[in-house]
Structures are given as structure tokens and as C-alpha cells.
Amino acid sequence: MRFEVSVAALAPELKSIAPLREWEFKSREEEIAYAQKHGIPIHVTLSKPYSIDDNLWGTAVECGALEDPMAEPPADAWQHTVAPELAPNEPVYVEIGFAAGIPVSVNGTAMDAVALVQMLNDIGGAHGVGRIDLVENRLVGIKSREIYEAPAATILHFAHTELERLTLDKAVFHMKHQLSAEYANLVYNGLWFTPLRQALDAFVNETQRHVSGLVRLKLYKGNVIVAGRSSVHSLYNTRLATYTEEDTFDHKASEGFIKIYGLPVKTYHQVDQQAAGVVTPSELMTTADIQS
């Protein structure tokens, strides 16, 4: 579906040919038998009939024992990652540098995107990071159970979010992450070459102008734990957040803020209670009360 929708957008005069769809094999066993009969080299066997999609960003595995959502994935279904319980007993620390939202370095060494992802896949996979067991909702409405291995993606997504927490203002951060879910659905549903994706890209690019800095992570037995973050664009102000005598936040200003902020809630419940006969009209706030 994704390939055909993309081809229709870029070269609508082309016809997509899908032999497997036209041949309509009824089972994985039939596919294996066909490959063996025609000398097609495959790694799939009747005892390990997994369907595996593998690329730089991640690995997706389905079929076989994985079709039972109650069954724990067999050890041989995982392709690149160590089981968390078998990962090293000592954590490893990784520092990832970002420039305008793009990861550009690992542990102080500048890298291109491919090398950076490969390194984080190796480091994360060795510490059991990036295993995902998911029942997903396919576009056609069918639920599908797959397992995924994406160590670098897991690490980078976590680190990037932590840096955004530090550098994006509250409203932008919340909107960005709401739209991230929409963006993910758009890509999943094969709608990459659409005006909506281009419009969302413009929003995302604008949000990332100040997402530059360093994030330190601790990887330990399948867990990704933030161990530090810094940025010249950090909106974190110690003098506003501290609990020490260096605090410069005007606490007295909070009284008026809270009164105005809570006014709609207070008004609603007073009116609701009055309508239910709990309070009398004279007990409701007056205009003078509100103005004061």
C-alpha cells in the first residue's frame, strides 16, 4: 500500500505489479516450498517461519509463534539485541549532541547520520535497549502482533524529547508532541507525499531551531535513563526553580494568579450547587467579590 500510494503520487502513469498478491499463497509453508523448489535462497524454515524486515533504522519480526499475543517472543525471534537480563551488569553512559534537532555526535565525536545510527544500534543492542512487543492497528482495521528492534531509534527519540523539554516553551512542546502522533499516523498510513506532511514539516522545522545541546544517557539492562542535559538555549532558570535563598520567584504574585486562574472553576461549581439547592443566590460571588 505504501509503495503504491507513493508511486501514484510521483509517477501516476506507472502500474504497480505485486506477484505475491496475485499468486495468493495460502500459507508460509507454501511460500517456503516454492522457494525450495525454485532454488531461491531464504533463511526461513518451518520451525522458524518468521517474516523479517530489516534496515538501518530497525527490524520488524512477525509470523510463527508471534501470532499468539499471549506468547512471549521466543529467544530466536530477536535478531540483533541482547536480552535485558543477559546484558552487562554495569551501565554504559552515552552523550549525544544535537544541532537544530538533528543528532550530530556521540561521546564528543562528530558523525554523519548513518555512522551515528549504526553506533547507537551496536551500543544499545548490547545493553538490551530497543526491544518492542506491539499489537498494532493496521490501516485496514486488522490488529497485528509484531516485535521490533530499534536501539538507535529508541535512544535518539528519548534523548531528543529530553532536549525539547529543556529548550521548547510549554505551549510549543505540548503542540509538537500532539502533532507528532498525527505525523506518525500519516507516515504509517503511506501518506508521505501529501500537502499535510509538507505543512507539518514546516511546523516541525520551526520548532527545532533552538533544539541544540547535549544529552547524557545511561543505558542499563534494556532501560534508557536520562543522566543530564544542557543547551545554550535552555529555558531552565535555576533562580526561578531553586528552593534555596537564591530564589527570585515572586511568591506573593501567585495569590492573584490563582484567584483569576481558578475563577471559572469556582463560578461553575457555585452555580451548579445553587441550581441544586445547596447554596442560596446570596452566597454566590458578587461582582464586587470578583473585582476585589
N, C-alpha and C positions, 0 to 999 in steps of 0.2 A: 504494500500500500504506500509506504513512504517513498520508495523508489519511483513508483508510477505517478504519484501526485507531483513529485519533483520534476520528472520528465515532462509531464503535461504542462508544467509552468514554464520550463526552459526551452522545450522543443516539442510543441504540441503536434507537430506533423509526424513524429515517430510513433511506432507501435511497440508496445511492451510485450515481450514473449516470456511466458513463465512455464517452462516444461513441467516442473513438479506439480503445478496446479492443474495442468491439462492431463497429465498422466494419472493423477489421483491415486497414488499409492495409499493403501488402506492401513498400513502399519509400519513401524520402524523395522520390523522383521523383513517385510517385503523390500524395503529400501536397502537393507544390508545384503540380502540375497542378490538383488540386482547388481550392486557394486561388486560383489564377489564374482558373479557370473561374467561381468564385463571387464574385470581386472582393474577396477577403479580403487586406488589406494585410499583406505579410510582407517581411522583409529577406533571407530565404533565397533563394539561386539555385542552379542546377545546378552552377555552378563553386564556390560557397561554401555547401554544404548543411549548415553547422554547426547543431547544436541548442544553443541558448544559454539558460541560466538565469541571470538577473542580479538581484541585490538588493543592499542596503546592505552586507551582510557579505562578499559575494564573488560571483564569476562562475564558472560551470561551462560548459565547452565540450566537445562531443563530436561524432562523426559525420565523414563525409568522410575526408580524409587521415589524421585522428587515429585511425582504426580500425586502422591498421598500427602496432603498438607499436614497430617498428624505425624508423619515420619521425619525423624531427624535426618538431615542430609548425610549420606554415607561419606566416610573419610575420603574415598576415591573420587567423589564428585568435585572436590575442591582441587583446582589446578595449580594455583600459584602462591597461596598463602598458608602459613603455618597455623595450626590450631592454637587458639589463645592459651590454652592450658599447657601447651608444649613450647610456647615462646620463651625467650630468655627471662630469667628471674630478675635481671637488672633492667631498668628502663633506659631508653635512649632519648636524648634531647635533640631536637631539630629546630633550627632557626630559619624562617622563610621570609625573604624580603619581597615587598610588593612595590610597584610603581604604577600609580593611577589604576589600581585594581588588578594589575597583571603580576603574577609571581615571576620574579626575575633572578632570584638567588636562593641557594641553600647553604646554610652554615657559612655565609660570607663569600661564597664563590658564585660569581655571575654565570648563568646558564641560559641556553636557549630553551624553548618550551619542551621540546622532545626530550632532551637530556634531563631536564628538571623532573619531568613526569616519570621517566624511567628510574631515576634515582629514588624518588619517593615511593614508587611501586616496590622497589627492592627493599628499602628500609622498612616501610610499613608492612609489607608481606611477611618479612622475617619476624615481625612482632605481633602477628595475628590481627593486624588492622585492616579494615575494609571488607569484612565478610558481611553480606546482607542476604537474609532469607525473606522473600517477599511474595505475598499473594497480591497480584496487581489486577487492575481493571483494564482490560483491553478495549480498544476503540469500539469493537463490535458488541461489547457488553459481556463477553466471556471473562471469567476470572481465571487467571493463570498463576501457577506457583513456579517461581524460578529462584535460583540462588545467584548472587553476583559477587565478584571480587573486584574491588576498586580501591586499593590502598591509597594511591596518589590523589584520586578524586575526593576520597573521604578526608584526607589530611588537608588538602587545599581548600575545600569547602568550609571546613571548620575554622581554619586559620583566617580565611578571607572574612568570614562572618565576625570573628573577634575583632578584626581591624576595623570593620564597618561600625561595630558598636562604639569604637573609640573615636571615630572621625566623622560619622554622619550625625546630623541633628535628628532629634527624636521623630519628627513627622516624616522626614525623608527615609529614615531607617525602617519605620513601620510600613510605609507605602512600598518601598523597594522589596521588602520581603513578601508582601501581599502579591505584588506583580510577579515575583519570582515563581510562585506556584502557577500563575497563568502562563508564564513563559515556558515552564517545564511541560505543561499540558500541550501547549502549542507545538513544541518540538516533538513530543511523544506522538502526537496525532499526525505528524507528517506535514505540518503547515509552515515549513521553514521559509519558503519563497512566497511570502504574503506581505501585504502592506502593514498588517498588525505587527508582525515580527520586526519590521524595519522601524516602526514607530516606537516599539518597546526598546529597541536597541538605542535609539536616541535618548530615551529617558535614562537607561542604564549607564550609558557613556557619560552623561552629565553627572550622575551620582558618584561616579568613580574618580572624578578629577582630584580629589583630596584623599583618596584611599591609598596612601603610600606610607610605608613604615615597615616595622619588623615585628614578627610574631614568633614567640618561642613556645614550642610544644613538647610535651613529654609523652612518649609512646610506650605503653606498658600492657602487655597481655591483652591485646585487642582494643585497648582504650586510647583515646586521644584526649589529652588533658592540657589545657592552656597553662603555661608557666610564666608568661609575661608578654607584654605588648607595648609598643612605643611608636610615636609618629610626631613629626613636626606639626601636623595638622590636628593633633589630639584636642578634643573638646573637653577633656577631663581637667578640671581645675581643683588642685589639692586644697587650696584655701577656701573653696566653697564646700568641699566634701569632707574635710577633716573634722574629727571630734576633739581636736586639741584647741588650745587657746589661740591658735593662729586662724581659727575660723572667722571668715569675713562675711558670712551669710547673715542677712538681717532677719533674725527670727521673729521680731515684732511685726514685720510686714506680713507674716503668714496669717495672722488673725483676720485681717480684712480680706485676704485672698480666699481663705477657707470659707468665710461667710458668703462671699459672692459666688464662689465655685459651687457651694452646696445649696444655694438658694433655690434652683429649680427642683431639686430632690425634696427639700424641705416643704416647698409650696405644694408639690404634688401630694405628698402624704398628708399634709394638713387638710387639704381639700377633700381627699379620699376619706379621711377619718370623719370630717364634718358631714359628708354625704351619708356616711354610715351611722351617723348619730353619736359618734364617740366624743366629738367636741362641738361646742356651740360656735356660731359665727363670730361672737365677740372674742373668742380665744384665738382666732386666726390672726396672722400678721396684718398689721395696718400699714398703710403707705408710709407713715412716719417711721415705723419699725424698719421697713426696708431701706429708707433713705438714711437712717442712722447707721 
